């Protein structure tokens, strides 16, 4: 079982590479929730995510023979970058297997940190299977992304920083993929501050196995994953991490992609903090009240990384704006006659909406010969404003369909 002394030792090993990241109180999210919300900003970590901690600790413990043979790992992106940088710092050759659909930015960053990248499989699990083949064929040491006590200890150094910077914390909220991060943090905060500190794990709905695994005491595996939180998109938790979570994690909850997108957009707009999907998951759980907490309860949300692909960011922000009521897409049936488009535009303008895009179609199969279909993308103030615009259009006799 992972111990506090393991994590303390890890802090010494990673100190020269990993940063002590900020922990800041958020007035915005505290006011929104009536809790005392703090953000642990691992987005400012080297490589943009927490994974450098565990990777560096594992590589620092390699034998001379293992160092000479090199290392191999599998990752959806953040662990890949952590291993690449840690290996380069130690002068060790590293090969990283990443899913074929891994974000381009993470693939390029991993190569930039000095590792050889092999793209294989549709998700983390298929990439991992191929990495183990390379491990056997090439005699390399496999650096597991989460199911390794040394890796867990490295991630647990975050928990020591939380204990130092926010000793009155009541609840620490941590994302769960394979379970390495929450295992390390849970041991650190509970053994340092006491077992009264609550540790809540959060998974994405499209990659949720931890709650069932903890309830049954056996690892549950799903056939596929589907979530914008690619950093925690694993089919199962680890054997070693499950054992630690059974002893140290108090509760596991689930959030969906809409809630994740909303949290990401709010962090960007209100806290000027860019996170990836996995990084937004803890705050999503707090904002959606996925678990119960008391007024004025001190909560630390662990924002585990900020490595989001720009193409994905555009999509996620748009979904976040939809959840905030700030983006509205509607389809309107028009009579195909002069002045109708201008009439609709006037109604929208008077209602105070800004037009993103307009698509006017007379040829759709679903449109009558004497009609046209108008699609509008609108910038709105909030959900109430969006509803008022729809009501105003309908009051003028238009049949409006909301398509977002």
MOBELMO-V442248 format. One line per field, one symbol per residue. ss: DSSP state (H for helix, E for strand, - for the rest). phi: phi as a letter, one per 30 degrees, with the letter a starting at -180 (. if undefined). psi: psi as a letter, one per 40 degrees, with the letter a starting at -180 (. if undefined). A space follows every 10 residues. Layout:
ss->???
phi->???
psi->???
This chain:
ss->---HHHHHHH HHHH------ --EEE-HHHH HHH--EEEEE EHHH-HHHE- HHHHHHHHHH ---HHHHHH- EEEEE--HHH HHHHHHHHHH ---EEEEE-- ---HHHHHHH HH---EEEE- ---HHHHHHH HHHHHHHH-- EE------HH HHHHHHHHHH HHHHH----- EEEEE----H HHHHHHHHHH HHH----EEE EEEEHHH--H HHHHHH---- ---------H HH------HH HHHHHHHH-- EEEEE-HHHH HHHHHHHHHH ------HHHH HHHHHHH--- -------EEE EEE-E----H HHHHHHHHHH HHHH--EEEE EEEEE----H HHHHHHHHHH ---EEEEEEE E--------- EEEEEEEEE- --HHHHHHHH HHHHH----E EE--
phi->.dbddddddd eddcedcdcd ddbbdcdedd ddcicccccc cddcdeiiad dddddddddd cddddddddi bbabadldde dddedddddc icdbcbcbee cdeedddddd dddjcdccca icaedddddd ddddeddcid cdcddacbed dedddddddd ddddcbdcdc bccbdbcdjd dddddddddd ddcjddddcc cbcdedacbd dddddcibdc bcdabaaddd dbdcdacddd dddddedccd abbbbcdddd dddddddddc chbcbdeddd eddeddddhd bdbceiddcc cdddabccdd dddedddddd ddddicbbbb cbdcddbejd dddddddddd dicccdabbc bccdddcddc bbcccccbcb dadddddddd dddddcjcdc cdcb
psi->hhiddddddd dddedediih iihihhdddd ddeeighihh gedeiheeie ddddddddde eiiddddddi iiiiiedddd ddddddddde fhhhhhhiid fihddddddd ddeeihhhhh ieaddddddd dddddddefi hhhiddfhdd dddddedddd dddddgeehd hhhhihceed dddddddddd ddeiedhhhh ihiidefhed dddddeeihh hidiigiegd efgieiiidd dddddddehd ihiiiidddd dddddddddd efhhiiddde dddddddefd ihiihehhhh hhgeifghhd dddddddddd dddefehhhi hhhihgihed dddddddddd eeihhdihhh heeidehidf iihhhhhihi dadddddddd dddddeeihh hhe.
